[in-house]
């Protein structure tokens, strides 16, 4: 999941600066460290969490608004527009839930890293309506375009080989296309633009950040690696909001905004948002009006799904403490 991605990327750079790459070994070691940490956290948190869904609250006019992956309990929580907890989801969620997405029908998509699938909950999120099987892949993030095409970034394969991007046609349970690139090792987060182009970030074997694009949906044939005019030290969330491509930088506590690519380049950022008080904002989701951004922050005792103004980056509020937020989605989301 995104936590493994972040730790593994850092571990790789530290361990192999100036040395030969042994990427699968690094990924396994990082994952093992992460799983040990999760076992300690989950052992405590599981005593205080039980699955439930407040159907009335979710179906109300001011119902579900924010969905958060809790890395400590391996659950997805549902929060109302006023900050009330409306659900804790366990069903079909493995030990490593990761990225989240919503679609126009208010379905919730959950990427399950450890069990190579994406599950889809239909509103009011009491049952799973569809399972997208991504066999042999460690699913990392998920995005859905206006036509129902689903894009999944696969951090690595289950055998710890370089990852990929999988595309699923609307309502399909197996991918119509799986794309790889010899320059890419890790694949992190993704988002569609209004035309159905999928944007995502990741890293090379040496830890260099990459930004990519896939066009053409199920007819796509290759990953296009885009030039970026600035340095992204630790790639985080990816969103498309009102035509701008947004890419997070976890280490810099920043979100970079870019104009749509031209000639294979995103150019330099048109705006840079620094998230005031953030600690480890591994990913983010833009709200419908494009004026607020909700983050998933791994700082367990300080910030849980913190809300910031956009593009100013001023802190507004948080949902709770003492949990480990590693994925986030909102409904309604920002217009791409």
Number of C-alpha atoms within 10 A of each C-alpha: 27 26 22 23 25 19 16 23 26 14 17 20 17 11 13 16 12 9 9 10 15 13 20 17 13 19 22 15 15 21 18 13 13 17 15 10 12 18 14 11 18 19 12 12 15 13 9 9 12 12 12 16 17 17 16 11 19 22 12 10 9 11 21 28 20 25 28 27 29 26 25 25 25 22 26 24 21 26 21 19 16 11 15 14 21 21 25 22 20 16 15 19 21 17 21 27 30 33 31 27 25 24 19 13 10 17 18 23 26 31 33 27 29 18 21 20 27 30 21 22 22 17 17 19 22 15 13 16 13 15 18 21 18 25 14 16 27 28 37 36 33 28 27 24 22 14 13 17 19 29 30 33 30 31 30 25 21 18 11 18 16 23 28 25 28 22 27 23 17 12 12 16 16 16 19 14 16 20 15 17 14 9 12 24 25 28 31 32 31 29 30 27 21 15 12 21 16 28 27 29 26 26 21 17 21 19 22 16 19 22 26 19 19 23 17 12 19 17 11 15 14 15 19 14 19 19 17 18 12 11 11 21 14 21 30 29 28 28 28 25 24 13 15 19 25 26 29 28 22 22 16 17 20 20 31 21 23 22 16 14 15 10 8 14 17 20 17 15 18 12 14 17 19 19 24 15 14 22 17 23 30 27 30 28 30 28 22 17 14 18 15 21 26 26 29 28 25 26 18 19 11 17 26 26 32 23 24 25 18 20 18 15 22 16 17 13 15 16 17 15 14 15 23 26 30 29 34 27 28 27 23 17 22 19 15 21
